[in-house]
Amino acid sequence: MYSFSQLGVISELCQHSEVGKLLPSALYVHISALPCLDPLLQSYEQIAKFAREQQNINIVKFSTDKLKISYLYYPDFDSDPHPALQASIVVDLKTLETSYRDYRNSDNPPILHRKETFVTRDYPLYEQFAALTRREQALGLLSNTTAIGTRLLWEQRLELRGVELQGHSLILHPERCSSATPRIERHKAAIARTELSRPVRLALEANLFSPETTFFDYGCGYGGDISCINKLGYSSTGWDPHYSPDTPRIAADIVNLGYVINVIEDTKERREALIKAWELTRQVLIVSAQVLISDRTKGQIAYGDGVVTRRNTFQKYYEQEELKIYIEQVLGLEAIPVALGIYFVFQDPSQAQSFRASRYRSRATTPKIRVPSKRFEDYQELLTPLMNFISDRGRLPVKSEIPQESQLLAEFHSFKRAFQVILQATDALEWEAIAQKRREDLLVYFALSKFSYRPKLADLKPQIQEDIKALFGSYKQAIGCADQMLFSVGNLDIIAQCCQKSEVGHKLPNSLTIHVSSLESLNPLLRLYEGCASRTIGRMDSANVIKFHTKAPKISYYFYPDFDSKAHPTLSASMQIDLRDLQAIYTDYDGDYDPPVLHQKDTLVTCDYPHYAKFAKLSDREQDWGLLDNWHEIKRLQGWQKCLIEHCATIDKHQLRWSKDADPYKLKLLRSAISKKRANSKNFFNT
């Protein structure tokens, strides 16, 4: 039989299972999904199998804090959107004793929610289940799960929100709400800002503003963005139906429709706002709206296709891909994701393609001067702009691409001859690596364009056309290579191999985790894999760690607010995107008593990361002291703090030290263990 020492292994497997509904103390799996579990979990369940053979069951519950397996029977699992529990059998795996409970005569039995989480994606009714869950979540019906776990509580929730279930479809009846729907006051949704809103700041960071750029804020609220943009020296104005109704609505290069369409309850008026903002746009329209993340709809009243908040404002919480589709359907143009719930729409297709291509351009450092020749030194000032251009584009310039063209040609007669002088003082392999990196950047861009609108060669700016000619020979050749790479990204075995061969990142059997700064140094296939998620949805706000899953096609984004400053930062938020349907699961850890904690930060970054040496030194010492030996026990904050106490260790500013109040005898034992460990390690490497 299993012992408590093995419970940790079972719990760990449950925590990382790609199948099933995970709750704090248990993993629930539909019986049809058992073959998809980790083999060890399957073997574990086989011990209790005798119990399920005696009774109809369709859900298996793996307890993660006890050596128990429960078999549950929901007779109407497929047909009832929220089936009721009829019977349960609990098996104690220490004694193999069983206990049975019958719910058939219960007036208030437990019921199921989110049925799609119990099954695999190839289950016949998976999409029907998932669609219902998305709708219920958008209406706030699934918040505060402890208040909806039984039939009567669930029926009370539906009645309170004026919702009726007909099969797996939802019917809204606002007039039936237990409390009258308040009058919607849109102007209360406006936010007073002293800094730029995130959508406008992202446009600035993307270099969309030039000295002559004009800016118009459609639905400007209190006008915070207008004030900030004016202070930066750009011409800026805005209109708002409540706060600035008399301001003329004038055309501008950049128009911002910031968190406007999500507060308009009338669908026709919502569409008109988007169209009118677009009609004022000369170059770029910024569209942003609230997206659906956990608990945003808690305590709110379902109304129309959204909810009414406590402040009497309306909110339509879009699903991430839903927002992109909506913008594109209304405007008939591609909406390019920049961040979660933020999109850019370009009037000029070539500008749109240049912007998208720029998002997949990796950094390149101009090769250092290694063997300066007399001829190079004589012309170094003249050659420097040429070196910078080649570092940026991965190729030689063509006519009129650099200001110093006439001087260079007068002296060297051709760019090629000038480059030969540069090669006398630098390493040719470094220039070849830059060219290869630029090829990879373009391949990732062209491969991802397959999902939406793949541009014609004429749609691309002349500079990109020249890149293609120099780096691939022809557009046809570039597209062929991109399609071949895109085909490979669908093979998880190839993705797994790339992850395991990666020179950067924390590797586990089913994943690779990196810092976002390391993304461009990865194999282009992995960059494409991540791009399949970010191209449609955009990365989670402030995400600085990315996880590549290899057991299922998924990408996870994590936000550690103190990644650089804290030795072991705790997780603030995460978002996992399933590449099969682009559904996202958002988890907020702020206020969590025991959040996940990050270890071995040096493995996530490249060697040239500013703090790499400091991170690596700490990780080496922690490994030496045995702090990282029991991984599953230190992955959360409470376990990590307990580990530090047990090892008489403290960490201050990435410095590992002995606790000042440590027991001297215990300290002596710990130091002896470390010395012995070092000696064994030394002997191992010497043999």
N, C-alpha and C positions, 0 to 999 in steps of 0.2 A: 504494500500500500504506500501511498504518498505520505511524506512527512512535512512538517512545517518548514523545514530547511529548503524544501523544493517548491514551496508556495510562491516564493519570490520569483522563481523562473516562470511559473505559470502566469503570475500576475504580469510579468514583463512581456510575455508573449501576447497576452490579452491587450495590454496597453498599445502594442504596435501592430495589432491585427488590422489588415486592410478590409476585413469583412466583419460585419456585425455592428450592433449599437453598443457603444461603450459608455457606461455610467461610472460614477466614482468607485463603486464597489462591485461591479459586475460587467461582463460582456454577454450580450444577448444575440443569439444567432438562429436563423431559421434552419430547420433540419435539412433543407435542400442545399444550404451553403456549407455544411460541415466538411465536405471534401475539399473546400478551398482554404481551410484553416491550416496553420502550421502543423506539420506531421506530429510534433510532440503534443500539441493540443488535441489532435485527433486520437492519439494513443491514450491520453489522459481521459478523454470522454469514453473510450471503449470500456474502461473499468466499471463505469456505471451503466453501461448499455443495457444490462439485464433489466433495469427498471423501466426503461422506455419501451421495451418489447412487451411489457405487460399492460400497457395503456396507450390510447391514442395521444400523441403529442406532436407539436410542430415547432416549438421554440425551445432552445437549449440555453440555460443560464449558467455561465461559468463565474462563480464567485471569485473575486480577486483578493479578498481578505480572510477567506475561510476555505478549508478543504472540502468544498461542497459543490455539487452540480445539481441543478434543478431542471426538471422537464415540465413544460407548460403546454396546455392545450387551449387553443383559441379556435373553436370549430368554424367560425366564419372569417377566418383570416383574409381570404381573397375577396369575398363579397362585401363585407362590412368595412367602411372606412376606418372605424375605430372599434375593432372586435373586443368582446368581453372575455375575460379568463373564465374557463369552465372548471379546470382541474389543474393541480400541481403535484409533482412528486419530488421530494428533496432527498438526495443521496449523500450521506456522510462518508467521504472517501477514507476516513481513518478506520471506521468500523463497518462500512458497507450497510449500515442501517438505513431504512427508508421511512419517510413520513408522507402521508397522503392528505390532500385537502380538497374538498369538493365545494365549488362556488355556484353550482347550478341553482340553488335556492336563495342565493344572495340578491338582495334588492339593489345593492350598490357594488358590483364587482369591479376589480381593476380593469382598465382598458388600455389599448395600445395607441400610440401616436407615432408618426414618422415611420410608417411600415417599410419604406424603401431601404432604411438603414439595416434591417434584419436580413435582407436577401442580397444576392449578387445582381449585377447590372444586366445579366442575361435572363433574369427571372421574367416570365411573360408579362407580368403586370407592373414591372418596376417603374416605368415612366408614368403610369397612371397614379401610382402611389406618390412618386416624387412631385408630380404636378400639384397634387392636393396639398402636400406639405408646404410647397413654396407659396401657395395662395394663403394658407392658414397663417404662415409665418408673416407674410406681408400685412395681414390684417391684425396682427398682434394676438392671435388666438393661442399661440403656443408659449407665450411668456409665463414665467412663474409656474413651472411644471408641477410643483407640489400641489397646486390648486386645481389641477385638471386630471389627476391620475385615476379617478374613478368615474363611473358612468354618470352619477348625479352631479358631481362637480363639473364635469364636461358639459352636461346639458344646461347647467346654470350659466356657464361661460358663454355658450352659444346664444342663449336667450338674452343675456345682458348686452351682447354685441349686435343683436338683431340679425343673426346668421342662421340659415337653415341648410342642412346637408341633404342632398338628394343623390344617393349613391356616392360616387367620388367627386361630385360637383358641389360648389358652394353657391348659395343664393343669398344675396344681401337684402335685408328689409330694414332700412334705417328707421322707418316709422314704428317698428316693433321694439326698439331699444328701451330698456327699463328706464333709462334717463333720457330726456329729450336732447336731441342733437343741438348744440349751441350754435349761435350765429357765427359764421366763419369771418375772422378779422385778419385778412392777409397781411396788412401792414405790420402786425405784431411779430411777423417772422423776420423782419429786418434786424440786422446785427450792427451795433456801433463798432467801427473798426478804427484803430490807430495805426495798424500795419496793413500791408497789402494782403488781400485774400490769397489763399493758396493758388487758385486758378490763374490769377493775374501774375503772381510771382513766378509761376512756372513758365508763363509766356515770356517774361523778362529773361529768365535763366536760359530759355531756348533761343535767345538772340533774335526774337521776332520784332523787337523794337529797334528802330534806327532814329537818328536825330530828327528826321522829318515826320516820323510816325504820328498819326492822330489816333486818339482813343475815345471810344464812347461806351458808357456803361448803361445797358438797357435793363431797367429795374434796379436802379442804383441804391435804393434804400436811403440811408443817412449820408451816402456819398463818400465813404471812407476811401474806397479805391481811387476815386477821382482826385481827392486831395493828395494822396500819396504819389500818384502818377504825375500830377502837376509839379510837385516838389522835385521830382526827378528831371524836370525840364521838358516834358512832353505835353503837347496840346491835348487837353482832356476835358470832357463834359459828359453829362448823363441825364437820364430821364427816369422818373418813377411816378406811377399813377397816384400815389398818396403823398410822398414827400417832395417831389419836384414835377408836378403835373403840367406846369406852364413852360418848362424848358423844351425848346424845339428838338425834335428827333431828327438828327442830321447824320449823314453818312460819315464813316471813319474807316481808317485802314484796319484797325483792330476793334472789334465789338465784343463786349463781355456780356453774356447772359448767365450771370452767376447765381445759382441756386434759386432760380425763378420758376422754372416749369414744374418743380416739385411742390410748390405752394399754391398752385392754381387748381382748384377742384373741378372746374368746368373743362372737360376734355377738348371742346372746340376752341375755347379761349386759350388753352394751353398751347395748342397747335398754332394758333394765330400769333402768339408771342414769339415762338421759335421762327416762324416765317418772316415776321416783321423785323426781327433782329438781323436775320440773314440778308434781307433787302437793304439794310444800312451798311452791310459789310463790304469793304473794298478788297481786303486781303484775307483776314483770318477772323473767324467767329469762335469765341471760347464758350463752350457750353458745359455747365456743371450742374449736378443734381445730387440729392441725397441717395445713397445706395443702401441696400438692405443688409444690415449687420445685426448681430444678436442683441435682443432686449431693447431695441430702439422703439418698438411699438408697445412696450409694457404699459398697461393701464390706460390705453387710448381707445377711442371708439371707432369702429369700422364705419367708413363712409365712402360711397362711390368706389373708386379703385385705390383708396388710401385710408387714412385715419384722421380723426380730429384730435389735436393735442390738448393738453390741459390749459394751454393759453388761448384756446379757441382759434388756432391756426390749422390749416390743412397741410398734410404731408403725404406725398406720394413717394414711397420708398421703392426705387427701382431695383430690380436685380441687375447685376453688373452688365451682362450681355444685353439685357432688355433695353437699357438706356442707349447703347450703341445702335441697336436695330431701330429704335424709335427715331433717333436723329436722322439716320440714313433714309428711312422711309419717308419722312416729312420733307427733307431737303434734296433727296436724290443724289447725295454725294457721300463719299467715305468720311466717317468720323474717326479720327485717329486718337486712340487712348493715350493720355499723358500720365494719369494717375487714377486712383480709384474714384470713379464718378466724374472725371474731368476729360473732356474731349476737345480737340482742335478740328475745325472744318475750314479748308482752304478754298478760295475762289479759283486760284491758278493751279491746275493739276501738276504742273512741273514743280511748283513750290511745295506742294503736298508730298511729292515723291522725294524731293531733296531733303525735306524735314524728316521723313521716315527713314531715309538712308542714313542721315546724320545720327540717328538714335542707335545705330548698330556699328558706328565707327569707334574703333578702339584707340586708345592713346598710343602714340609712338614717340620715342625719344630720338633726337638727331644723334647719330653715332659720334663718339668722341674722336678727337684728333689723336692718333696713336703714334704715327711716324711723320711728323711734319717735314715736308720737303721744302726746298728753297722756293720752288715755283708756287707751291700752295701758299706759303707764307706771304709771298709777294701779292697774291690776289685774294687772300682770305676774306677781306671785307666785301669784295665784289661777289665772291662765291657763296657767302653765308646765306643770302636770300634764296639761292638755288638749292642749297642743302635743306633749308626749311621747307621749301615747296615739295621736294622729293619725299621728305619725311612725312608730310601731310597727305600726299596723294599716292605715294608708292610708285611714281613714274616721273619721267622727264616732262617738262612743260611743253606746250605747243605755242604757236604764235599768239601774242597778246595776253598771255596768262600771268606774266610777272612784270612789274614795272621796270626792272633792270634789264629787260630784254635787249635793248639796243647796245648798252655797254658790254654785256656778256658776248653778244654776237660779234661786236667790233673787235673784241680781244681774242675770242676763241673760235669764231666762225660758226659754231654750232653748240647746242646745249650738250650734245654727246661728248664733244671734245672737252668741254668745261668739266663734265662729270668725271672724265678720265683723270683730270688733275686732282679732283676730290678723292678718288680711289687711291691715289698715291699716298694719301695721309690718313685714310680710314680703312676699316675692315669691310671688304666687299660682302662678307656673309651677313653683316648687320643690315646692309641695304637690301639684300635679298630677303631677309626675314621681314623687313618692313613691307616690301612688295607682297609677300605671301600673306601677311596680316591684312592688308588692304583687299586682297582677293577674297579672303575668308569673310571680311566685313560685308562685301557685296553679295557673296553667296548667301549669307544669312538673310540679308535684306530681300533678295530676289525669291528665295525659298518661301519666306513668310508672305510675300505679296501674292502668292498663289491662292491664299485663303480669301482674298477680297478682290482687289483690282490689280492685276499685273500690268504695269505700264508698257506702252509701246516705246520703242527707242526714241521716237520723236517727242514723247511726253517728258523725257528726262532733260535736265539742263545740260548744256554743251560740255561742262566740266565733267559730269558723270559719264557722258557718252565717250569722252576721251579716256576716262579711267577704264571703261569696258574694253575699248579698242587696244589699249596698251597692256592690260593685265590678262585679257582672255582671247584677244584676237577678233572676236565678233560677239554680238549680242546673243546670237543663237547658241554659241558655245557656252556662254555664261549661264543662260537659262537651262541648258541641258545639264550642266554640273549642279545647278541649284536644285533641279527636280530630282536628280539622283540622290542628293543629300537629304532632301525632304522625304524620299521613300525610305531611307535608312533610319530616319528618326522614329518611324513607327515600329521599329524592332527593338523591344525592350532588352533583348539579349545584347544588342550592340551598344545600347545606352549604358547598360550595366558594365560592359567592358571598358567603355570610355571613362566611367566614374572610377573604376578600380585602378585604371592607368593614370588618372589625373595626378599631376605633380603638386596640386594644391587642394586643400579641402579635408574635412574630417570624414573618413570613410567607415561605413558600417556595411554589413552584408547586403542590405537592401536600400542604401542611400548614400549620397554624397552631400555634405553641407559646406557652404563657403560664405565668406563675407562678400557683399555686393561689389566691392572694389576688385575682387578677383575674377569676376564674371568674364571680362574680356580676355583673360589669359587662358581660359578653358579651351578644350577642343571645340571647333566650330559646331560640331554636331550637338554638343551640350548647350551651346549658346542658342542654337536653333530650338532645342527642346524647351528651354526657358522662354524663348520668344513666342512659342505657341500659346503660352499663357498670357504674357504681358502685352502682346500685340492687340488682344481683344479687350482685356479687362484693365490692363495697367497694373503696376505693382501697388501693393498696399502702402498707404501713407507712411513715409519714414522707414520703410522696411530696409534693414541693413544686413540681414542674413537670409540666404536662399538654400532650400533643401531640394535636391533632385531625388525623387523616388524611383526605384528601379523594379519594384515588384508590381506596381500599377502605374499607369501614366499620370502622374501627379507632380505638381510643383507647390512647395510651401514657402511662404514669406514670413519672416519673423522680425519683430521690432524690439531691439534691446536698447533702451534710451541711453545707457551709460556704457556702451561698448568699449570706448577708448579709456574712459576714466576709472571704471571699476574693474577689479581683477576678475570678478565673477558676476557679471550683470544678470539681473533677473528678466525674464520675458514679460513684456508689456502687452503684446498682441500678436496674433498669428492669423494667417489666411491661407487655406489650402485650396488649390484649384485642381479640379479633375479635368484633364484634357479631353476626355471622351465627350463630355457635355458642357464643359466650361462652367459648371456649377461651383460656387465658392462657399467654403465654410469658414466663418470668421469667429475667432475666440478672443475675448478680452480678459486679460489676467490682472488688470489694475485692481488693487484691493484684495487680491487673492492672498490667503494666509500662507500658502505653500506653493509659490509659482515655480516653474522650471528655471534652472540656473545653468549658465553657460560655463563650460570648462575648455581648457586647451585652445584658447583663442588663436594662438600662433598657427594652428593647423588650418585655420579658415582664411588666412591672408597670405599674400606672396612675400617673399623675402625683402622686397623693397618697400613694404608697408612701413610708415613712419615709426610704429611702435613694435615692430616684429621682434626685435632683439629682447625687449623688455618682456613681452608675452612669452617668448620661448624659454627665457631663463626661469621664469616662474613655473611654467609647466614641467620643466626638467626637475626642479627641486620638489615639486608636488609629487611627481612620479617616484622620485628618490625616497621621499618620506612615506610612501605608501598611501597617500591620500586619494589616489585615483584607482585603487585596486578593485573596489566594489562599486562598479559603475551604476547599477540599478538603485543602489542605496543613496547616491549623492546627486541624482539628477534633479531633485527638487530642493528648495531652500532649506527646509527643516532637516532633511537628511544630511545635507552638506554642512550645516552648522553643527550638527551632532558629531559628524566625522572630525571636524576641526577640534572640537572639545576633547574627543577621545584621543586625538594625537597631540594634545597640548600645543596646538598650533594657532597662530593668528596671522592675518594678512593685512598689511597696511600699504597702500599705494604700490601694489604689485611686489611687495617685499614679504617673504615668508619668514616668520620668526617663531621662536618658542614662547609660549605664554609666560608672563612674568610670575604668575601665581601657581605655576605647575608644580605638582608633587615631585620632589627631587628623585625619589626612588623610581617613580613611573617614568620620569624624564631619562633616567639612566638606562632603563630597559628599552625605551624607544630609540635612543641613540645607539645602543648596542645592536638593535635590530637593523637599523639603517646601515651601520658599518658592516654587518654580516651580509646584508643584501648587496652592498657595493663590492665586497670581496668575491661573492659568488658570481656577480656579473663580470668582474675582471677576469676570473678564472675561466668563465665560459668563452670569452672572446680570445683568450690566450691559447685555448685548446684547438 
